[in-house]
Structures are given as C-alpha cells and as structure tokens.
C-alpha cells in the first residue's frame, strides 16, 4: 500500500499534532489521526487509513523520504485493546494538542473526543527506536497514533 500510495482527491481524517511539554521550545513529536466519514467507506480498511495517516505524519514532521523508506519496517501485529489504549492515552497525557486542533474543539459540531473513545481491532504497525505507531478501530472510525524521538527529526 505504501509503494502504491497516491494522495487522494479528498480527505476524511482529523489530525491532532501533539507538543512534547518537556522540551523548550515545544516540539511536535507525535500526532493522532481519526478517520471521519468512515460510515461512507472512504477508507476501505484499517491499513489503508493507517497509510494515509502515516503520509500526513511524515509530511508534517518533514521526515523526507521516510514514507517510502519505512515500507520494509512495517510490522502490523495485532495487539490488545488495552495495550493500544494505554499507549494512546499516555501520549495524550504527556503532550498538548496544537492550537488549531484545540481551537476546533470549542465548536460542538466539529468536536473530536480524544479521551472517551472505545477501541477494538488494534495493531502495532511501527515499533522502531525512532518511531512508534499503532492503529485501531474506534467508534465506527479508525484511530492511528505516531510518535517520534528527537533523533528522527535530524
């Protein structure tokens, strides 16, 4: 899917970039993506959604050719829902959402709840020293998270 990826004509995902609170100046080192309009089958499956979210993340982090280079690193192993939830909530608790995402949360019609989601069908997709990522089905949608370590920004 990565090798054959083409940027879609539209998007059906919500992006939340996360700032690492322990760094000065604050550094974006993580992101959460939530599919939207999943009931309309924009993404045919959970892995297609993950590939689109991964492209957005790599583009946002300015990681150059890492999108294509990472194809050989993909694991895609099923994990427990609890493991996904713990990592997902740990990421949110340690970071602050970007101002654009935080601003959108003020409007009920576009509110995307980060905390109160249910999860099932979870997979770890990347588990490398420089990048971690997992994806899960959630409330009729898909949720993917990504986290890099400082070395990944060089």
URCOR-V689778 format. One record per pair of residues at least 24 apart in sequence whose C-alpha atoms are under 6 Angstrom apart, sorted by the first residue. I is the first residue (numbers start at 1). J is the second residue. If there is no record, write none. Layout:
# URCOR-V689778
I:J
I:J
This chain:
# URCOR-V689778
12:36
16:101
17:97
17:98
18:95
18:96
18:97
18:98
19:95
19:96
20:95
21:95
29:147
29:148
30:146
30:147
31:145
31:146
32:144
32:145
33:143
33:144
34:142
34:143
35:141
35:142
38:141
74:125
74:126
75:125
75:126
76:123
76:124
76:125
77:123
77:124
78:122
78:123
79:122
79:123
81:120
81:122
